[in-house]
Amino acid sequence: ELSGVDLEVGYLQLELMRLGADRSSEGVLACATFAELMDCPRCEQIFEALVGTLRAAKKRKVITYEGQMLLKGVSDNVQVKLLQPPPAGLAPAEAVIHCSHPSS
């Protein structure tokens, strides 16, 4: 059973497949730009700290992208490439993983 960061990385893998499976290539299962991930309403709902999840996934060699840090605006066209498939049996996230601010 996945939990914490591993679960978030798994959800990121699923979202990359959803957004960019049509842009696969040799050794890359899916590809989406940083802007596509940041501007995606679904990703906004799932990930409390998308940049942190991306860094954790890169460290685990699940994804790759150029540079160390991704910043909105500056990094919008950076390609985020999925290298490993999502964990078997992982269902897509239905809501925010961590408790976020209660809606007012």
C-alpha atoms as a printed R data frame, in Angstrom:
    type eleno elety resid chain resno       x      y       z
1   ATOM     1    CA   GLU     A     1   0.000  0.000   0.000
2   ATOM     2    CA   LEU     A     2   1.461  3.331  -1.079
3   ATOM     3    CA   SER     A     3   1.364  6.310   1.245
4   ATOM     4    CA   GLY     A     4   2.731  9.827   1.574
5   ATOM     5    CA   VAL     A     5   5.147 10.959  -1.113
6   ATOM     6    CA   ASP     A     6   5.085  7.586  -2.919
7   ATOM     7    CA   LEU     A     7   1.314  7.896  -3.294
8   ATOM     8    CA   GLU     A     8   1.627 11.452  -4.623
9   ATOM     9    CA   VAL     A     9   4.285 10.303  -7.109
10  ATOM    10    CA   GLY     A    10   1.921  7.505  -8.215
11  ATOM    11    CA   TYR     A    11  -0.863 10.035  -8.784
12  ATOM    12    CA   LEU     A    12   1.571 12.206 -10.746
13  ATOM    13    CA   GLN     A    13   2.367  9.211 -12.961
14  ATOM    14    CA   LEU     A    14  -1.361  8.683 -13.616
15  ATOM    15    CA   GLU     A    15  -1.885 12.364 -14.436
16  ATOM    16    CA   LEU     A    16   1.092 12.416 -16.813
17  ATOM    17    CA   MET     A    17  -0.362  9.383 -18.608
18  ATOM    18    CA   ARG     A    18  -3.728 11.138 -18.844
19  ATOM    19    CA   LEU     A    19  -2.266 14.408 -20.140
20  ATOM    20    CA   GLY     A    20   0.568 13.207 -22.331
21  ATOM    21    CA   ALA     A    21   0.327  9.533 -23.313
22  ATOM    22    CA   ASP     A    22  -0.095 10.633 -26.928
23  ATOM    23    CA   ARG     A    23   3.401 12.179 -26.740
24  ATOM    24    CA   SER     A    24   5.380  9.067 -25.881
25  ATOM    25    CA   SER     A    25   8.747  8.289 -27.442
26  ATOM    26    CA   GLU     A    26  11.725  5.960 -26.970
27  ATOM    27    CA   GLY     A    27  12.013  5.332 -23.215
28  ATOM    28    CA   VAL     A    28   9.344  7.941 -22.422
29  ATOM    29    CA   LEU     A    29   5.810  6.747 -21.604
30  ATOM    30    CA   ALA     A    30   4.204 10.196 -21.623
31  ATOM    31    CA   CYS     A    31   5.199 13.841 -21.783
32  ATOM    32    CA   ALA     A    32   3.550 17.087 -20.694
33  ATOM    33    CA   THR     A    33   4.848 20.603 -20.219
34  ATOM    34    CA   PHE     A    34   5.207 22.069 -16.752
35  ATOM    35    CA   ALA     A    35   2.531 24.641 -17.692
36  ATOM    36    CA   GLU     A    36   0.086 21.863 -18.653
37  ATOM    37    CA   LEU     A    37   0.519 20.302 -15.212
38  ATOM    38    CA   MET     A    38   0.364 23.631 -13.347
39  ATOM    39    CA   ASP     A    39  -2.691 24.878 -15.256
40  ATOM    40    CA   CYS     A    40  -4.629 21.609 -15.086
41  ATOM    41    CA   PRO     A    41  -7.646 22.041 -12.752
42  ATOM    42    CA   ARG     A    42  -7.528 18.335 -11.865
43  ATOM    43    CA   CYS     A    43  -3.840 18.505 -10.883
44  ATOM    44    CA   GLU     A    44  -4.611 21.644  -8.870
45  ATOM    45    CA   GLN     A    45  -7.140 19.598  -6.882
46  ATOM    46    CA   ILE     A    46  -4.857 16.599  -6.360
47  ATOM    47    CA   PHE     A    47  -1.479 18.109  -5.541
48  ATOM    48    CA   GLU     A    48  -0.976 20.532  -2.683
49  ATOM    49    CA   ALA     A    49   2.647 21.123  -3.715
50  ATOM    50    CA   LEU     A    50   3.094 20.021  -7.326
51  ATOM    51    CA   VAL     A    51   6.688 21.288  -7.588
52  ATOM    52    CA   GLY     A    52   7.651 19.240  -4.518
53  ATOM    53    CA   THR     A    53   5.982 16.135  -5.965
54  ATOM    54    CA   LEU     A    54   7.830 16.664  -9.263
55  ATOM    55    CA   ARG     A    55  11.165 16.948  -7.432
56  ATOM    56    CA   ALA     A    56  10.443 13.781  -5.422
57  ATOM    57    CA   ALA     A    57   9.479 11.897  -8.610
58  ATOM    58    CA   LYS     A    58  12.647 13.057 -10.372
59  ATOM    59    CA   LYS     A    59  14.771 11.959  -7.402
60  ATOM    60    CA   ARG     A    60  13.135  8.501  -7.643
61  ATOM    61    CA   LYS     A    61  13.896  8.430 -11.415
62  ATOM    62    CA   VAL     A    62  10.179  8.118 -12.192
63  ATOM    63    CA   ILE     A    63  10.211 11.288 -14.315
64  ATOM    64    CA   THR     A    64  12.833 13.540 -15.828
65  ATOM    65    CA   TYR     A    65  12.979 17.203 -16.800
66  ATOM    66    CA   GLU     A    66  15.746 19.684 -17.523
67  ATOM    67    CA   GLY     A    67  17.002 21.873 -14.700
68  ATOM    68    CA   GLN     A    68  16.824 21.588 -10.937
69  ATOM    69    CA   MET     A    69  13.837 23.753 -10.053
70  ATOM    70    CA   LEU     A    70  10.660 24.404 -12.012
71  ATOM    71    CA   LEU     A    71   9.144 27.880 -11.685
72  ATOM    72    CA   LYS     A    72   5.790 29.092 -13.026
73  ATOM    73    CA   GLY     A    73   6.352 31.326 -16.029
74  ATOM    74    CA   VAL     A    74  10.073 30.643 -16.439
75  ATOM    75    CA   SER     A    75   9.690 26.862 -16.771
76  ATOM    76    CA   ASP     A    76   6.313 26.704 -18.549
77  ATOM    77    CA   ASN     A    77   7.715 25.005 -21.676
78  ATOM    78    CA   VAL     A    78   9.912 22.481 -19.830
79  ATOM    79    CA   GLN     A    79   8.969 18.934 -20.846
80  ATOM    80    CA   VAL     A    80   8.169 16.625 -17.925
81  ATOM    81    CA   LYS     A    81   8.792 13.078 -19.162
82  ATOM    82    CA   LEU     A    82   7.371  9.961 -17.530
83  ATOM    83    CA   LEU     A    83   9.945  7.131 -17.396
84  ATOM    84    CA   GLN     A    84   8.101  4.527 -15.298
85  ATOM    85    CA   PRO     A    85   4.479  3.356 -15.443
86  ATOM    86    CA   PRO     A    86   2.112  4.078 -12.552
87  ATOM    87    CA   PRO     A    87   1.962  1.400  -9.831
88  ATOM    88    CA   ALA     A    88  -0.361 -1.485 -10.781
89  ATOM    89    CA   GLY     A    89  -3.843 -1.141  -9.353
90  ATOM    90    CA   LEU     A    90  -3.508  2.522  -8.333
91  ATOM    91    CA   ALA     A    91  -6.858  4.240  -8.836
92  ATOM    92    CA   PRO     A    92  -6.860  7.902  -9.901
93  ATOM    93    CA   ALA     A    93  -7.020 10.420  -7.075
94  ATOM    94    CA   GLU     A    94 -10.473 11.726  -6.347
95  ATOM    95    CA   ALA     A    95  -9.539 14.698  -4.184
96  ATOM    96    CA   VAL     A    96  -6.685 16.557  -2.578
97  ATOM    97    CA   ILE     A    97  -4.252 14.139  -0.961
98  ATOM    98    CA   HIS     A    98  -3.393 16.335   2.001
99  ATOM    99    CA   CYS     A    99  -5.938 18.386   3.863
100 ATOM   100    CA   SER     A   100  -5.984 21.806   2.306
101 ATOM   101    CA   HIS     A   101  -7.573 24.987   3.588
102 ATOM   102    CA   PRO     A   102 -11.269 24.495   4.290
103 ATOM   103    CA   SER     A   103 -13.479 26.233   1.770
104 ATOM   104    CA   SER     A   104 -15.195 29.278   3.168
